[in-house]
């Protein structure tokens, strides 16, 4: 019997966004010899071969350094090699069917041969990674494929207990969370990297072993392999050329096709119909339509929020450079005298937007604070970060935070609230003369259950027994109370000590909040 095994050679990426392709699979013929006898049911056994699907991973930008394709920053200010995050441009579920060619003769359905060698047990460090050997130029949004071949994955003639390592996913973290893993083998940088440097990634593999009856089966053993790669330096002229070029799905410039030369036909002058061109619909979105700057102040806070590699900013210019000038990457700098002007942003589709710029001599003061809820809730021991938005966004007045009751909740200089104990407090957010008050409630931690109590006990008259209940969670704000249904038979103290009084039975109730358990006490 021949079994076709599709070995996926995967393609990869180091960005937060983009498209992705996979490399065609290679076919191998399985001529494995097993030391155990194969029954006539072998055909059905091979039909039960386990085919695996990668779990699709959704990337979430929340509270992380990842960015999506729509938020790629093509400015020099956006390029940062000090804390680069590499991710694949998107995820894909890999599924391949395992085909079976049935050449078994039913009349000769049993085979018994002795293996010609010891089982192969390669180490995960024998895995091979190609495509990252040379320094790579990480332009914003440019991708590179690389290939991972797990140790033993080229074993086309397995025997009983052979092992191999299947590549699962990669990450720049050695212990990644779900949103930090990449199941596609393509790498890029969302912001771009101007300087040469060395980086690390971790590739995770899952061990398989060969079983004569069922074929390759997975174990629970997952190990990682650390790989280093280098970024190559990028000059400003190279970046300019790259930004202003059309690009394919990998971020590679698309060569301009030569113009088609058409022979000049005889001159004919027909009367053209009257056509009124329809102006393009403005699709671009900017985060503000006006800013205020102090003389000499600079800002890169103006952004096109829905820019992509195919819908990108191609030009910035100022109506009056003596009032405010702007560089090709959106950095606006106020001049030495006050006044007003407009900054125009032009997109690759020809669409444009104007931003009003007001330059003044005095300090830029805060006019309002927004972006905050009036009431929030924080559990005891948990934290919540406040993210106030100042208007104007170029305000030069700092933000401060204070709590009216630090025993209930505290707040740091960076706006991080921490719940201390149940109660209510007010957090004041202040910038200049403006302030915003947030009411913070720390709810009581309720008891979920009570453990450590026997359902029944027996005592002799005059003896005592100490109950030792445990609240879950242990930091519940509700105290434990005790009560006896028949105090003549047995009493219970506020500390849980039962005292047997006379022969009979009673029930002790242990309660915390809305949770209670019972213990039957029999006095002999």
C-alpha positions as CSV (number, residue, x, y, z in Angstrom):
1,X,0.0,0.0,0.0
2,X,1.3,3.5,-0.8
3,X,0.4,6.4,1.3
4,X,0.9,10.0,-0.1
5,X,2.0,12.3,2.6
6,X,1.7,16.0,1.9
7,X,4.5,17.9,3.7
8,X,3.7,21.5,3.9
9,X,6.5,23.9,3.3
10,X,5.1,26.9,4.9
11,X,5.5,30.6,4.0
12,X,6.1,33.2,6.7
13,X,5.9,36.9,7.9
14,X,7.2,39.4,10.5
15,X,4.4,42.0,10.3
16,X,1.2,42.9,11.9
17,X,-0.7,42.8,8.6
18,X,-0.8,41.9,4.9
19,X,-1.6,39.0,2.6
20,X,0.2,35.7,2.5
21,X,0.8,32.7,0.4
22,X,1.9,29.1,1.0
23,X,4.6,27.1,-0.8
24,X,3.3,24.0,-2.8
25,X,3.5,20.8,-0.9
26,X,5.9,18.0,-1.7
27,X,4.9,14.3,-2.2
28,X,6.7,11.4,-0.7
29,X,6.0,7.7,-1.0
30,X,5.6,5.8,2.2
31,X,7.2,2.4,2.0
32,X,7.4,1.9,5.8
33,X,8.1,-1.5,7.2
34,X,6.5,-2.4,10.6
35,X,7.8,-5.1,12.9
36,X,4.3,-6.1,13.9
37,X,1.9,-8.1,11.8
38,X,-0.6,-6.0,9.7
39,X,-4.1,-7.5,9.6
40,X,-6.6,-7.6,6.7
41,X,-8.2,-4.6,8.3
42,X,-5.2,-2.4,7.3
43,X,-7.1,-0.6,4.7
44,X,-9.7,0.7,7.1
45,X,-6.9,1.4,9.7
46,X,-5.2,3.7,7.3
47,X,-8.4,5.4,6.5
48,X,-8.4,6.6,10.2
49,X,-5.2,8.5,9.7
50,X,-5.5,11.8,11.7
51,X,-5.2,14.9,9.5
52,X,-4.6,18.0,11.4
53,X,-5.9,21.6,10.9
54,X,-4.1,24.6,12.4
55,X,-6.3,26.6,14.6
56,X,-7.0,30.0,13.0
57,X,-5.6,32.8,15.2
58,X,-7.3,36.2,15.4
59,X,-4.9,39.0,15.9
60,X,-6.1,41.6,18.4
61,X,-4.4,45.0,18.7
62,X,-5.8,45.5,22.2
63,X,-3.1,46.3,24.7
64,X,-0.3,45.2,22.5
65,X,2.4,46.5,20.1
66,X,0.8,44.9,17.1
67,X,-0.6,47.0,14.4
68,X,-2.9,46.2,11.5
69,X,-2.3,46.8,7.8
70,X,-4.7,49.8,8.0
71,X,-2.5,51.5,10.6
72,X,0.9,51.2,8.9
73,X,2.9,54.4,9.5
74,X,5.0,55.5,6.5
75,X,6.7,58.4,8.3
76,X,10.3,58.5,9.5
77,X,8.9,59.2,12.9
78,X,7.0,55.9,12.8
79,X,10.2,53.9,12.1
80,X,11.6,52.5,15.3
81,X,14.2,49.7,15.7
82,X,14.4,50.0,19.5
83,X,11.4,47.8,20.2
84,X,10.5,46.2,17.0
85,X,7.6,43.7,16.9
86,X,7.6,41.1,14.1
87,X,4.5,39.3,13.2
88,X,2.9,37.5,10.2
89,X,0.6,39.6,8.0
90,X,-2.4,37.4,8.6
91,X,-3.3,33.9,9.7
92,X,-4.6,30.9,7.7
93,X,-6.0,27.5,8.5
94,X,-3.8,24.9,6.8
95,X,-5.7,21.7,5.8
96,X,-4.5,19.0,3.5
97,X,-6.1,15.6,2.8
98,X,-4.0,12.6,3.0
99,X,-4.5,10.4,-0.1
100,X,-4.3,6.6,0.1
101,X,-3.4,4.4,-2.9
102,X,-4.6,0.9,-2.1
103,X,-2.3,-1.7,-3.7
104,X,-2.8,-4.4,-1.0
105,X,-3.6,-7.9,-2.3
106,X,-6.6,-9.1,-0.1
107,X,-5.3,-12.6,-0.5
108,X,-2.0,-11.7,1.0
109,X,-3.2,-9.2,3.7
110,X,-0.6,-9.9,6.5
111,X,3.0,-8.8,6.5
112,X,5.7,-9.6,9.1
113,X,9.1,-8.2,8.6
114,X,11.9,-7.2,11.0
115,X,12.9,-3.5,11.0
116,X,16.3,-3.0,9.4
117,X,17.3,-0.2,11.8
118,X,16.7,1.4,15.2
119,X,13.8,4.0,15.5
120,X,14.9,7.5,14.5
121,X,14.5,10.0,17.3
122,X,15.8,13.4,16.0
123,X,16.2,16.4,18.3
124,X,14.1,19.5,17.6
125,X,17.4,21.4,17.1
126,X,17.9,19.4,13.9
127,X,15.0,21.4,12.2
128,X,16.0,23.6,9.3
129,X,14.9,27.2,8.7
130,X,15.7,28.8,5.3
131,X,15.0,32.3,3.9
132,X,16.4,34.3,6.9
133,X,20.2,33.8,6.3
134,X,20.9,37.3,4.8
135,X,20.1,40.7,6.3
136,X,16.7,41.9,5.2
137,X,15.5,45.4,4.4
138,X,12.3,45.9,6.5
139,X,10.5,48.7,4.7
140,X,7.1,49.5,6.2
141,X,4.7,46.7,5.1
142,X,7.2,44.6,3.2
143,X,7.2,40.9,3.7
144,X,9.6,38.0,3.4
145,X,8.7,34.3,3.2
146,X,10.8,31.7,5.0
147,X,10.6,27.9,5.1
148,X,10.6,25.6,8.2
149,X,11.4,21.9,7.9
150,X,10.8,20.1,11.1
151,X,13.4,17.5,12.2
152,X,12.4,14.1,10.8
153,X,9.7,15.5,8.5
154,X,11.7,14.2,5.5
155,X,11.4,10.6,6.8
156,X,9.7,8.8,3.9
157,X,10.3,5.2,5.1
158,X,9.2,5.2,8.8
159,X,9.2,2.2,11.1
160,X,7.6,1.6,14.5
161,X,8.4,4.4,17.1
162,X,10.1,6.7,14.6
163,X,9.7,10.3,15.7
164,X,9.6,13.7,14.0
165,X,8.8,17.3,14.8
166,X,6.0,19.2,13.0
167,X,6.2,23.0,12.8
168,X,3.2,24.6,14.5
169,X,3.7,28.4,14.7
170,X,6.2,31.1,15.5
171,X,6.5,34.2,17.7
172,X,9.0,36.8,18.9
173,X,8.1,35.8,22.4
174,X,9.4,32.6,24.0
175,X,6.1,32.1,26.0
176,X,3.6,33.8,23.7
177,X,-0.1,34.5,24.3
178,X,-2.7,33.4,21.8
179,X,-2.6,36.8,20.0
180,X,1.2,36.7,19.7
181,X,1.5,33.5,17.7
182,X,1.7,33.3,13.9
183,X,0.7,30.3,11.9
184,X,1.8,31.6,8.6
185,X,5.5,31.7,7.7
186,X,6.0,35.3,6.4
187,X,7.7,38.1,8.3
188,X,7.7,41.9,8.1
189,X,7.6,45.1,10.2
190,X,4.6,47.4,10.3
191,X,6.7,50.5,11.1
192,X,9.8,49.6,9.2
193,X,13.4,49.5,10.5
194,X,16.0,51.9,9.4
195,X,19.1,50.5,11.2
196,X,20.8,47.2,11.0
197,X,20.2,45.0,14.0
198,X,19.9,41.4,15.2
199,X,16.5,39.9,16.3
200,X,15.2,36.6,17.6
201,X,12.1,34.5,16.9
202,X,10.9,31.2,18.4
203,X,9.5,28.4,16.3
204,X,7.3,25.9,18.0
205,X,7.1,22.2,17.0
206,X,4.9,19.3,18.1
207,X,6.4,15.8,18.4
208,X,4.9,12.9,16.4
209,X,5.6,9.2,16.6
210,X,5.0,6.5,14.0
211,X,2.5,3.6,14.8
212,X,2.3,0.7,12.3
213,X,-1.4,0.5,12.7
214,X,-2.4,4.1,12.7
215,X,0.5,5.9,11.1
216,X,1.9,9.2,12.5
217,X,0.3,10.3,15.8
218,X,0.7,13.4,17.9
219,X,2.2,13.5,21.4
220,X,1.7,16.3,24.0
221,X,5.3,17.4,23.7
222,X,5.8,20.9,22.2
223,X,9.2,22.5,22.1
224,X,10.6,25.7,20.7
225,X,13.7,26.5,18.6
226,X,15.3,30.0,18.8
227,X,16.3,31.5,15.5
228,X,18.2,34.8,14.9
229,X,17.9,37.1,11.9
230,X,19.2,40.5,10.9
231,X,17.8,43.7,9.5
232,X,19.7,45.7,6.9
233,X,20.0,49.5,7.1
234,X,17.7,51.6,4.8
235,X,18.8,55.0,3.6
236,X,16.3,57.9,3.3
237,X,16.5,57.9,-0.5
238,X,15.7,54.2,-0.5
239,X,12.7,54.8,1.7
240,X,11.5,57.7,-0.5
241,X,11.7,55.5,-3.6
242,X,9.9,52.7,-1.9
243,X,7.1,54.9,-0.4
244,X,6.4,56.4,-3.8
245,X,6.2,53.2,-5.8
246,X,3.3,50.8,-6.4
247,X,3.7,47.5,-4.5
248,X,2.7,43.9,-4.7
249,X,1.3,41.8,-1.8
250,X,4.9,41.4,-0.4
251,X,5.6,45.2,-0.5
252,X,7.9,44.8,-3.5
253,X,7.8,47.8,-6.0
254,X,6.0,46.9,-9.2
255,X,8.0,47.8,-12.3
256,X,6.4,50.5,-14.5
257,X,5.3,48.9,-17.8
258,X,6.6,50.6,-20.9
259,X,4.1,52.8,-22.8
260,X,2.3,51.1,-25.7
261,X,3.2,52.8,-29.0
262,X,0.2,53.2,-31.2
263,X,0.5,54.4,-34.9
264,X,-1.0,57.8,-35.4
265,X,-4.3,57.4,-37.3
266,X,-5.6,59.9,-39.9
267,X,-6.7,63.2,-38.3
268,X,-10.5,63.1,-37.6
269,X,-12.2,65.9,-35.6
270,X,-15.5,64.6,-34.4
271,X,-17.6,66.8,-32.1
272,X,-17.1,65.3,-28.6
273,X,-20.2,64.9,-26.4
274,X,-20.4,67.1,-23.3
275,X,-19.2,65.1,-20.3
276,X,-19.3,66.4,-16.7
277,X,-16.7,64.6,-14.7
278,X,-17.8,63.2,-11.3
279,X,-15.4,64.2,-8.5
280,X,-14.1,61.2,-6.5
281,X,-15.9,60.5,-3.2
282,X,-13.7,61.6,-0.2
283,X,-12.9,58.3,1.6
284,X,-9.9,59.4,3.7
285,X,-10.4,59.9,7.4
286,X,-8.2,62.1,9.6
287,X,-8.1,62.2,13.4
288,X,-8.5,66.0,13.5
289,X,-9.3,69.0,11.3
290,X,-7.6,71.7,13.3
291,X,-4.6,72.0,15.6
292,X,-3.1,74.8,17.6
293,X,0.7,75.2,18.1
294,X,3.0,77.5,20.0
295,X,5.7,79.3,17.9
296,X,8.5,76.8,17.3
297,X,6.4,73.8,18.5
298,X,6.4,70.6,16.4
299,X,3.9,67.7,16.2
300,X,3.3,64.5,14.3
301,X,-0.1,63.9,15.8
302,X,-2.1,64.5,12.6
303,X,-2.9,61.1,11.1
304,X,-4.9,59.6,8.3
305,X,-6.6,56.8,10.2
306,X,-7.6,54.6,7.3
307,X,-4.3,54.6,5.3
308,X,-3.1,51.3,3.8
309,X,-0.3,50.4,1.5
310,X,-2.7,50.9,-1.4
311,X,-4.4,54.0,-0.1
312,X,-1.5,56.0,1.3
313,X,-0.4,59.6,1.8
314,X,1.8,60.7,-1.0
315,X,2.2,64.4,-0.2
316,X,1.9,67.0,2.6
317,X,2.2,70.8,1.9
318,X,1.5,74.1,3.7
319,X,-0.3,77.1,2.2
320,X,2.0,79.4,4.1
321,X,5.4,78.0,5.2
322,X,6.2,81.1,7.2
323,X,3.4,80.2,9.6
324,X,3.9,76.5,9.6
325,X,5.8,74.0,7.5
326,X,5.4,70.2,7.1
327,X,7.9,67.6,6.0
328,X,7.1,64.7,3.6
329,X,6.2,62.5,6.5
330,X,3.6,64.7,8.3
331,X,5.7,66.4,10.9
332,X,4.3,69.9,11.3
333,X,6.5,72.7,12.7
334,X,5.2,76.2,13.7
335,X,7.1,79.2,12.5
336,X,8.4,82.1,14.6
337,X,5.4,84.3,14.3
338,X,1.7,83.7,15.1
339,X,-0.9,83.3,12.4
340,X,-3.1,80.7,10.6
341,X,-2.6,78.5,7.6
342,X,-3.7,75.2,6.2
343,X,-1.9,71.9,5.8
344,X,-3.1,69.8,2.8
345,X,-2.8,66.0,2.8
346,X,-2.9,64.2,-0.5
347,X,-3.7,60.5,-0.9
348,X,-2.5,58.1,-3.7
349,X,-6.0,58.2,-5.2
350,X,-5.8,62.0,-5.5
351,X,-8.2,62.7,-2.6
352,X,-7.1,65.4,-0.2
353,X,-8.0,67.0,3.1
354,X,-7.1,70.3,4.7
355,X,-6.1,70.8,8.3
356,X,-6.3,74.2,9.9
357,X,-3.2,75.2,11.8
358,X,-3.2,78.1,14.3
359,X,0.1,79.4,15.6
360,X,0.2,81.5,18.8
361,X,3.0,82.9,21.0
362,X,1.7,81.7,24.4
363,X,1.6,78.2,25.9
364,X,-1.0,75.9,24.5
365,X,-3.5,75.4,27.2
366,X,-6.1,72.7,27.7
367,X,-9.6,73.7,26.8
368,X,-11.4,70.4,27.6
369,X,-10.8,66.8,28.7
370,X,-12.8,63.9,27.1
371,X,-12.5,60.2,26.4
372,X,-13.4,59.2,30.0
373,X,-16.5,57.6,31.6
374,X,-18.1,59.3,34.6
375,X,-18.5,56.0,36.4
376,X,-16.3,52.9,36.4
377,X,-16.0,49.7,38.4
378,X,-12.7,48.0,39.4
379,X,-12.5,44.8,41.3
380,X,-10.3,44.5,44.4
381,X,-6.7,43.8,43.4
382,X,-7.4,44.6,39.7
383,X,-6.4,47.7,37.7
384,X,-7.9,50.0,35.0
385,X,-6.1,52.5,32.9
386,X,-7.6,55.9,32.2
387,X,-7.0,57.4,28.7
388,X,-8.0,61.0,28.7
389,X,-8.0,63.1,25.5
390,X,-7.0,66.7,25.7
391,X,-8.4,69.4,23.4
392,X,-6.5,70.8,21.7
393,X,-4.4,67.6,21.3
394,X,-1.3,69.8,21.1
395,X,-1.9,71.1,24.7
396,X,1.4,71.7,26.6
397,X,-0.3,71.3,30.0
398,X,0.4,68.0,31.8
399,X,-2.2,65.6,33.1
400,X,-2.4,64.8,36.8
401,X,-4.5,62.3,38.8
402,X,-5.7,62.1,42.4
403,X,-7.9,59.8,44.5
404,X,-10.3,61.1,47.2
405,X,-10.0,57.9,49.1
406,X,-6.8,55.9,48.7
407,X,-8.0,53.2,51.0
408,X,-10.7,52.2,48.4
409,X,-8.6,52.8,45.2
410,X,-5.3,54.4,44.2
411,X,-4.3,56.1,40.9
412,X,-0.8,56.4,39.5
413,X,0.8,59.3,37.7
414,X,0.1,57.4,34.4
415,X,-3.6,57.1,35.2
416,X,-3.7,53.4,36.3
417,X,-6.4,52.8,38.9
418,X,-6.1,49.9,41.4
419,X,-8.9,48.6,43.5
420,X,-7.9,48.3,47.2
421,X,-11.1,47.4,49.1
422,X,-14.8,47.6,48.7
423,X,-16.2,51.1,48.6
424,X,-16.4,54.3,46.4
425,X,-13.9,57.0,45.6
426,X,-13.5,59.8,43.1
427,X,-10.6,60.1,40.7
428,X,-9.9,63.6,39.5
429,X,-8.1,64.1,36.2
430,X,-6.7,67.6,35.8
431,X,-4.9,69.5,33.0
432,X,-4.3,73.2,33.6
433,X,-7.5,74.7,34.8
434,X,-9.7,71.9,33.4
435,X,-10.7,68.7,35.3
436,X,-12.8,65.6,34.9
437,X,-14.1,63.5,37.8
438,X,-14.5,59.8,37.6
439,X,-16.5,57.9,40.2
440,X,-14.8,54.6,41.0
441,X,-16.7,51.7,42.7
442,X,-14.8,48.8,44.1
443,X,-17.5,46.1,44.6
444,X,-17.4,43.5,47.4
445,X,-15.8,40.2,46.5
446,X,-18.6,37.7,47.0
447,X,-18.2,34.1,48.3
448,X,-18.6,31.5,45.6
449,X,-18.5,28.4,47.8
450,X,-17.5,27.1,51.3
451,X,-15.2,24.1,51.6
452,X,-13.7,22.1,54.5
453,X,-16.9,21.2,56.3
454,X,-18.0,17.6,57.0
455,X,-21.7,16.8,56.3
456,X,-22.1,15.0,59.7
457,X,-20.1,14.5,62.9
458,X,-20.7,12.7,66.2
459,X,-19.7,14.0,69.7
460,X,-20.0,12.8,73.2
461,X,-21.7,15.1,75.7
462,X,-19.4,17.8,77.0
463,X,-16.9,17.4,74.1
464,X,-16.1,20.2,71.6
465,X,-15.2,20.2,67.8
466,X,-13.7,23.1,65.8
467,X,-15.1,23.8,62.4
468,X,-12.5,25.0,59.8
469,X,-14.4,26.4,56.8
470,X,-12.6,27.9,53.8
471,X,-14.1,30.7,51.7
472,X,-13.7,30.6,47.9
473,X,-12.2,33.0,46.9
474,X,-10.2,33.5,50.0
475,X,-10.4,37.3,49.7
476,X,-14.2,37.4,49.9
477,X,-15.4,40.4,51.7
478,X,-18.2,38.4,53.5
479,X,-17.4,37.0,57.0
480,X,-18.4,33.5,58.1
481,X,-21.2,33.1,60.6
482,X,-22.4,30.0,62.5
483,X,-25.8,29.0,63.8
484,X,-27.2,25.9,65.6
485,X,-30.9,24.7,65.0
486,X,-31.1,23.2,68.5
487,X,-28.9,25.0,71.1
488,X,-30.0,22.5,73.8
489,X,-28.3,19.7,72.0
490,X,-25.2,21.6,70.8
491,X,-24.0,25.2,70.6
492,X,-21.6,26.9,68.2
493,X,-19.4,29.9,68.9
494,X,-18.6,32.8,66.6
495,X,-15.3,31.1,65.9
496,X,-16.9,27.8,64.9
497,X,-16.4,25.8,68.1
498,X,-19.2,23.3,68.6
499,X,-20.0,22.2,72.2
500,X,-22.1,19.1,72.8
501,X,-24.7,19.8,75.5
502,X,-27.1,16.7,75.7
503,X,-28.1,13.6,73.7
504,X,-29.8,14.3,70.5
505,X,-29.1,15.9,67.1
506,X,-28.9,19.4,65.7
507,X,-27.8,21.1,62.5
508,X,-25.0,23.7,62.3
509,X,-25.3,26.2,59.5
510,X,-22.1,27.9,58.2
511,X,-22.8,31.0,56.1
512,X,-20.8,33.6,54.1
513,X,-22.8,36.1,52.1
514,X,-25.4,34.2,50.2
515,X,-23.6,30.9,50.4
516,X,-24.2,28.4,53.2
517,X,-23.4,24.7,54.1
518,X,-24.8,22.5,56.8
519,X,-23.2,20.0,59.2
520,X,-25.4,17.5,61.2
521,X,-24.2,17.0,64.8
522,X,-25.3,14.0,66.7
523,X,-24.6,14.0,70.5
524,X,-24.4,10.5,72.2
